[in-house]
Amino acid sequence: MHTSNRLLVLESCRRASEERIVITHGTDTMVETAAVLGEAGLAKTIVLTGAMVPYIFNNSDAVFNLGCAVTAVQLLPHGVYIAMNGRTFLWDKVRKNRALGVFEEKES
C-alpha cells in the first residue's frame, strides 16, 4: 500500500453517497491509511478492519473483527476508526503492537 493507493481509497470514500463505510485492510499499513482518511475530515463514519490471522486459516480473527466493524460503523459518530481485537480506536490514537499481535491505544 502506497500513498497513491491511500489517496484512491480517500477519493472513493469522498465520492461514496453512503455516510457509513467499512473498509477491510491489511493490518501492516492500516494505521497509515486511517491517518489519510482521518486528516481529510470527511463528514462520514469510516471504520477500517482486518485480521491478524488471514481468513483462510483456522482460528482467524477476520469474521469477528468484521462483525465488530459493522456494529461500530452503525453506532459511532462521524470520524475514522480502526476496529480490531473487539475494540474500536480513533485513527490518531491507535498503533499496532507487532510483538503482541494486537492493536492498542497509542500512548500520548
C-alpha positions as CSV (number, residue, x, y, z in Angstrom):
1,M,0.0,0.0,0.0
2,H,1.5,3.3,-1.1
3,T,0.4,6.9,-0.8
4,S,-1.2,6.8,-4.2
5,N,-3.3,3.8,-3.1
6,R,-4.4,5.6,0.0
7,L,-5.4,8.6,-2.0
8,L,-7.6,6.3,-4.1
9,V,-9.3,5.0,-1.0
10,L,-9.8,8.5,0.2
11,E,-11.3,9.6,-3.1
12,S,-13.6,6.5,-3.1
13,C,-14.8,7.4,0.4
14,R,-15.3,11.1,-0.6
15,R,-17.4,10.2,-3.6
16,A,-19.5,7.5,-1.9
17,S,-23.0,8.6,-1.2
18,E,-23.0,6.5,2.0
19,E,-22.2,8.2,5.3
20,R,-21.1,4.9,6.9
21,I,-18.3,2.9,5.4
22,V,-16.4,-0.3,6.4
23,I,-13.0,-0.9,4.8
24,T,-11.2,-4.2,5.0
25,H,-7.5,-3.6,5.0
26,G,-4.2,-5.4,5.7
27,T,-3.1,-4.8,9.2
28,D,0.5,-3.8,8.4
29,T,-0.4,-0.4,7.0
30,M,-4.0,0.1,8.3
31,V,-2.9,2.9,10.7
32,E,-1.4,4.9,7.8
33,T,-4.5,4.6,5.7
34,A,-6.7,5.6,8.6
35,A,-4.5,8.7,9.1
36,V,-5.0,9.8,5.5
37,L,-8.8,9.4,5.9
38,G,-8.8,11.0,9.3
39,E,-6.9,14.0,8.2
40,A,-9.3,14.6,5.4
41,G,-12.1,15.3,7.9
42,L,-14.9,13.8,5.9
43,A,-18.5,14.0,7.3
44,K,-18.7,10.2,7.4
45,T,-18.2,7.4,9.8
46,I,-15.4,5.2,8.4
47,V,-14.2,2.0,10.1
48,L,-11.2,0.0,9.0
49,T,-10.7,-3.6,10.0
50,G,-8.6,-6.6,9.1
51,A,-7.2,-9.8,10.5
52,M,-4.1,-10.7,12.4
53,V,-4.6,-14.2,11.1
54,P,-5.8,-14.4,7.5
55,Y,-9.3,-15.6,6.8
56,I,-8.2,-18.7,5.0
57,F,-6.6,-20.1,8.2
58,N,-8.3,-21.8,11.1
59,N,-8.9,-19.6,14.1
60,S,-8.8,-16.4,12.0
61,D,-10.0,-13.3,13.7
62,A,-11.3,-11.9,10.4
63,V,-15.0,-12.6,10.9
64,F,-15.0,-11.4,14.5
65,N,-13.3,-8.2,13.5
66,L,-15.6,-7.6,10.6
67,G,-18.6,-8.1,12.8
68,C,-17.2,-5.6,15.3
69,A,-16.6,-3.1,12.4
70,V,-20.2,-3.5,11.1
71,T,-21.5,-2.8,14.6
72,A,-19.1,0.1,15.2
73,V,-19.9,1.9,12.0
74,Q,-23.6,2.0,12.9
75,L,-23.0,3.3,16.4
76,L,-20.1,5.8,16.2
77,P,-20.3,9.4,15.3
78,H,-18.6,10.8,12.2
79,G,-14.9,10.1,12.2
80,V,-12.3,7.4,11.2
81,Y,-11.8,4.4,13.4
82,I,-10.0,1.1,13.5
83,A,-11.9,-2.0,14.8
84,M,-9.6,-4.8,15.9
85,N,-9.5,-7.2,18.8
86,G,-13.0,-6.4,19.9
87,R,-12.2,-2.7,20.4
88,T,-12.5,0.4,18.4
89,F,-9.9,3.1,18.2
90,L,-9.8,6.7,16.9
91,W,-7.5,6.9,13.9
92,D,-4.9,9.1,15.7
93,K,-5.0,7.2,19.0
94,V,-4.0,3.7,17.8
95,R,-0.9,1.7,17.0
96,K,-0.2,-1.9,16.0
97,N,1.8,-3.8,18.6
98,R,3.6,-6.2,16.4
99,A,5.3,-8.0,19.3
100,L,1.9,-8.9,20.9
101,G,0.0,-9.1,17.6
102,V,-2.7,-6.7,18.7
103,F,-3.9,-3.1,18.1
104,E,-3.8,-0.9,21.2
105,E,-4.3,2.7,22.2
106,K,-1.3,4.8,21.4
107,E,0.4,6.5,24.3
108,S,0.3,10.2,24.3
